[in-house]
Amino acid sequence: MKYTAHINIMPLKELLDPQGKAVNSSLHNLGLTQVQDVRIGKHITLQLEATNKTEAEGLVTDACKKLLANAVMESFEFTVTEG
């Protein structure tokens, strides 16, 4: 069966996000002072084959832990849907 995974990878909350800080500062310079905080991460979409949703979720978890996310600096969350 075909599945689609939508993965969000973000810097850990405990760590500074220099890219987010730079964007936040730029938004303030543009007059958007209502913005309080910006965190920038990655969004990855995977198409995969699996026998069921549980297997697909396991494959996505493995991909994130082994390659897509750096556990020292990033956290990840994902959803898996058919199709």
C-alpha positions, 0 to 999 in steps of 0.5 A, spaced: 500 500 500 502 507 498 503 512 504 505 519 504 508 521 510 509 529 512 515 530 517 516 536 521 523 537 523 524 543 528 530 545 532 530 543 540 526 548 544 532 548 549 537 551 543 538 557 540 535 558 533 539 563 529 536 563 523 529 564 527 532 570 531 534 573 524 528 572 521 524 575 527 529 581 527 527 582 520 520 582 521 521 587 527 525 592 522 519 591 517 514 594 522 511 587 524 513 588 531 507 583 534 511 577 532 514 574 538 518 569 536 520 565 530 523 558 529 525 555 523 525 548 521 524 543 515 518 540 512 519 533 508 514 529 504 515 522 503 512 517 499 513 510 501 510 503 500 508 498 506 503 493 508 500 497 513 500 504 517 504 501 523 509 499 518 509 505 514 510 509 521 516 505 523 519 506 516 518 514 517 521 513 524 527 509 522 528 514 516 528 520 521 532 517 527 537 515 522 538 520 517 533 526 516 533 529 524 539 530 528 537 527 535 542 532 538 539 538 535 532 537 532 526 534 534 521 531 529 513 529 528 510 526 523 503 524 520 502 518 515 496 517 510 494 513 505 495 515 498 
